[in-house]
Amino acid sequence: MNIKQAKQEIKNTIRAYLQKDEAGEYEIPVERQRPILLIGAPGIGKTAIMEQVAQECGINLVSYTITHHTRQSAIGLPFISRRNYDGKEYSVTEYTMSEIIASVYDQIEKSGIHEGILFLDEINCVSETLAPTMLQFLQYKTFGMHRVPDGFLIVTAGNPPQYNKAVRDFDIVTLDRVKKIDVEADFDVWKEYAYKTGIHGAVMAYLGIRKEHFYSIRTEMEGRCFVTARGWEDLSRMLEVYEELKIPVTKELTVQYLQDPEIAEDFATYYELYHKYRDLYRIPEILQGKYPENTTLQNAPFDEKLSIIGLLIDSLNQQFHRYAVDLGVQKQLYAQLGIVRDLLKSREDAQVSGLLTGQKKQLEEDLKRSMAAKLLSRQEEAVRRKVLGALSELIQKLTLQGTGDTAQDYELVRAWFKAREDRRSQEIGRTGDALTNSFGFLAGTFGEGQELVIFLSELTAGYYSLTFVSECGNDAYYQYNSLLLLKDRRQELTQEVRKFTAGDTELEI
């Protein structure tokens, strides 16, 4: 299965394992809760989906790469204790708590959440001395003398033998005690994640043209050449920072992440073209409705057309993402101001600025605790920090302009919030216009051809683009989407009619 299907399977397993009966006991007893074993090529996103699953389910995640551990760190250090058996005292070897088990309890303390995932990567590459311990762990959920706490799902991951010479095959006894999931690389699935995460537009446009370069492993005389999803994501982040610092992007940089010289050079060349097209076709002006005159794009190679579509999608996605963040900030601010309003009703001597300061302090503590527990995605963290910044701005405004009168100060708060909402509405309008103008440019340049189909498909595949359209609407999107759907249906009917007139009487409509 692909990584998206594997993610859903893990979420379903978590729901099943954490389901309790009327007596408060787990429906599936802990001893019958099989660990999940993910087997897939390196760099396809096994670790990333574990982070997503934990965040989306609101539970802990404790991760370890098990190959970094020795037998002692995994099961604990031995010590001698005294025990009495049948009236005789004996020296007995016991073990301190495993570092891994201790980390689970540490995470529970940090988050206050008693359920979670213990994720062990590279499980089938452990050393010879540690292998028996890991087999015992998979079967009995214990390291040494200590058991993984109830409520923690065990997920392990490993690579197939063809990718790692250190891989050890599990025996039937062990495999019969795990839920084994084979995961394969899938660009179309990764693309959904990439749009949501904000992968660089050049990477997305390039892989749209060269899908075969998304995941590649081959052997040459000089050694293994490979490119993985992890490599593309890490390169994307570096490209963003390089551009911010105005540092040139070269093959020497790309090959550090794309460890296939041919693909690295090809992408570096494309990256230059990508920025050339941005300047040549004036993408920002297209979004403003200023279409280039006498463009030769109609007769351009298909790769160039795809690059232009990619540039438009990238620019629009930045605006769609900004919309999502701004909406998240406003929703949280609205909730905080609602709390302040309710507190003012119940406390006659309360001051607006004092209550806001208290709410801000509480949010800071919640953010610190959530970050320590690793419960926030990158966007959720960004939203919370923006909320704190906005509250600081509001408190400063009250300090400078407030009168101390509760009614007047709260009216000042309302006006401040309304001004923010007005600015957000204006930004929504500009984003909607940019989307409409993109449709106008593509339809005017290419007509209702495959270019428009590709553009629509990319918009529909993107999390933030689809969110914006569904919440704010866009007449151009609905118009062209309906038009193309009707066109597709007409083509299907035409084909069916042709089959029928050719003698095929099984007409299906």
Residue pairs with C-beta under 8 A, 6 or more apart in sequence:
1 9
1 181
1 182
1 183
1 184
2 183
2 184
2 185
2 186
2 189
3 40
3 44
3 45
3 46
3 49
3 183
3 185
3 186
3 189
3 190
3 193
4 186
4 189
4 192
4 193
6 38
6 40
6 46
6 49
6 181
6 183
7 49
7 52
7 53
9 181
10 36
10 49
10 50
10 53
10 155
11 53
11 56
11 57
13 36
13 153
13 179
14 53
14 57
14 59
14 117
14 153
16 27
16 28
17 26
17 28
17 33
17 153
18 26
18 115
18 151
18 153
19 26
19 27
19 28
20 26
20 27
21 27
26 33
26 150
30 141
30 150
33 153
33 154
34 177
34 178
34 179
35 138
35 141
35 153
35 154
35 155
35 156
35 177
35 178
35 179
36 153
36 154
36 155
36 156
36 178
36 179
36 181
37 123
37 138
37 156
37 157
37 158
37 170
37 175
37 178
37 179
37 180
37 181
38 46
38 155
38 156
38 157
38 158
38 181
38 183
39 124
39 157
39 158
39 159
39 160
39 180
39 181
39 182
39 183
40 46
40 157
40 159
40 160
40 182
40 183
40 184
40 185
41 159
41 160
41 163
41 184
41 185
41 215
41 217
41 228
42 159
42 163
42 164
42 228
42 230
43 215
43 226
43 228
43 229
43 230
43 231
44 183
44 184
44 185
44 215
44 228
44 229
44 230
45 190
45 193
45 229
45 230
46 121
46 157
46 183
47 63
47 119
47 121
47 157
48 193
50 61
50 63
50 117
50 119
50 155
51 61
51 374
52 377
53 61
53 117
54 60
54 61
54 116
54 117
54 374
54 375
55 375
55 376
55 377
55 380
58 113
58 375
59 113
59 115
59 116
59 117
60 104
60 107
60 108
60 111
60 113
60 115
60 116
60 117
60 152
60 373
60 374
60 375
61 107
61 116
61 117
61 119
61 374
62 100
62 103
62 104
62 107
62 116
62 117
62 118
62 119
62 152
63 119
63 120
63 121
64 100
64 103
64 118
64 119
64 120
64 121
65 120
65 121
65 122
66 74
66 120
66 121
66 122
66 123
66 125
66 126
66 130
66 134
67 122
67 125
67 126
67 127
67 166
69 99
69 100
69 126
69 130
70 127
70 129
70 130
71 127
71 129
71 130
71 133
73 98
73 99
73 100
74 98
74 99
74 100
74 130
74 133
74 134
74 143
74 144
75 95
75 98
75 133
75 143
75 144
76 95
76 96
76 97
76 98
76 99
76 143
76 144
76 145
76 146
77 95
77 96
78 93
78 94
78 95
79 93
79 94
79 95
79 96
80 91
80 92
80 93
80 94
81 91
81 92
81 93
81 94
82 89
82 90
82 91
82 92
83 89
83 90
83 92
84 90
94 145
95 144
95 145
95 146
96 144
97 144
97 146
98 143
98 144
98 146
100 118
100 120
100 143
101 143
101 146
101 147
101 148
104 116
104 118
104 148
104 149
104 152
105 149
107 116
107 373
108 114
108 116
108 149
110 369
110 372
110 373
111 369
111 370
111 372
111 373
111 375
112 369
113 373
113 375
114 149
114 151
115 151
115 152
116 151
116 152
116 153
117 152
117 153
117 154
117 155
118 148
118 152
118 153
118 154
118 155
119 155
119 156
119 157
120 154
120 155
120 156
120 157
121 156
121 157
121 158
122 157
122 158
122 159
123 134
123 138
123 156
123 157
123 158
124 158
124 159
124 167
124 168
124 169
124 170
125 158
125 159
125 164
125 166
125 167
125 168
126 134
126 168
131 168
133 143
135 170
135 171
135 174
136 142
137 143
137 154
138 154
138 156
138 174
138 177
138 178
139 173
139 174
139 177
140 147
141 147
141 148
141 154
142 148
148 154
156 178
158 167
159 167
160 167
161 167
161 169
163 217
170 178
185 214
185 215
185 229
187 207
187 211
187 214
187 215
188 461
190 214
190 229
191 204
191 207
191 461
192 461
192 462
192 463
194 203
194 204
194 233
195 204
195 317
195 461
195 462
195 463
195 464
195 465
196 462
196 463
196 464
197 233
197 378
198 317
198 321
199 232
199 233
199 236
200 235
200 236
200 239
200 240
200 314
201 274
201 310
201 311
201 313
201 314
201 315
201 317
202 239
202 270
202 271
202 274
202 275
202 310
202 314
203 232
203 235
203 236
203 239
203 267
204 310
204 313
204 314
205 270
205 274
205 306
205 307
205 309
205 310
205 311
205 313
205 314
206 213
206 267
206 270
206 271
206 274
207 213
207 214
207 232
208 306
208 310
208 458
209 270
209 303
209 306
209 307
210 263
210 266
213 227
213 263
213 266
213 267
214 227
214 229
214 232
215 227
215 228
215 229
216 225
216 226
216 227
216 260
216 263
217 224
217 225
217 226
217 227
218 224
218 225
218 226
218 260
219 225
224 259
225 259
225 260
225 261
225 262
225 263
226 259
226 260
227 258
227 259
227 260
227 263
231 257
231 258
231 259
232 257
232 258
234 257
235 254
235 257
235 258
238 253
238 257
239 249
239 271
242 248
242 249
242 253
243 249
249 268
249 271
250 268
251 264
251 265
251 268
253 268
254 264
254 265
254 267
254 268
254 271
255 261
255 264
255 265
257 264
258 264
258 267
273 307
274 307
274 310
274 311
277 304
277 307
277 308
277 311
278 311
281 292
281 295
281 297
281 308
281 311
282 290
282 292
283 308
283 311
283 312
283 315
284 315
285 291
285 292
286 292
286 312
286 437
286 438
286 441
287 312
287 315
287 316
287 434
287 437
287 438
288 433
288 434
288 437
289 433
289 437
289 440
291 440
291 441
291 444
291 445
295 445
297 304
297 305
297 308
297 445
298 445
298 446
305 446
305 451
306 454
309 442
309 451
309 454
309 455
309 458
312 438
312 441
312 442
312 455
313 455
313 458
313 459
313 462
313 465
315 434
316 431
316 434
316 435
316 438
316 459
316 465
317 462
317 464
317 465
319 427
319 430
319 431
319 434
320 431
320 462
320 464
320 465
320 467
320 468
321 464
322 427
322 431
323 427
323 428
323 431
323 464
323 467
323 468
323 472
324 379
324 464
324 467
324 468
325 379
325 382
325 383
325 386
326 424
326 427
327 424
327 471
328 379
328 380
328 383
329 383
329 386
329 387
329 390
330 420
330 421
330 424
332 383
332 384
332 387
333 387
333 390
333 391
333 417
333 420
334 417
336 356
336 359
336 363
336 387
336 391
337 413
337 417
339 359
340 352
340 355
340 356
340 359
340 410
340 413
341 410
343 350
343 355
344 350
344 352
344 355
344 406
344 410
350 406
351 404
351 406
351 409
352 398
352 402
352 406
352 409
352 410
352 413
353 395
353 398
353 399
353 402
353 409
356 391
356 394
356 395
356 398
356 413
357 395
359 391
360 388
360 391
360 392
360 395
363 384
363 387
363 388
363 391
364 388
366 384
367 376
367 381
367 384
367 385
367 388
370 376
370 384
371 381
376 384
390 420
394 413
394 416
397 412
397 416
398 409
398 412
398 413
401 412
402 408
402 409
402 412
403 409
428 472
431 468
431 472
432 472
432 473
432 474
435 468
435 469
435 474
435 476
435 477
436 474
436 475
436 476
438 455
439 452
439 455
439 476
439 477
439 479
439 480
440 476
442 451
442 452
442 455
443 452
443 480
445 451
446 452
448 480
448 483
448 484
448 487
452 480
452 484
453 484
456 477
456 480
456 481
456 484
458 465
459 465
459 466
459 469
459 477
460 466
460 481
468 474
469 477
493 509
496 507
496 508
496 509
497 507
499 507
500 507
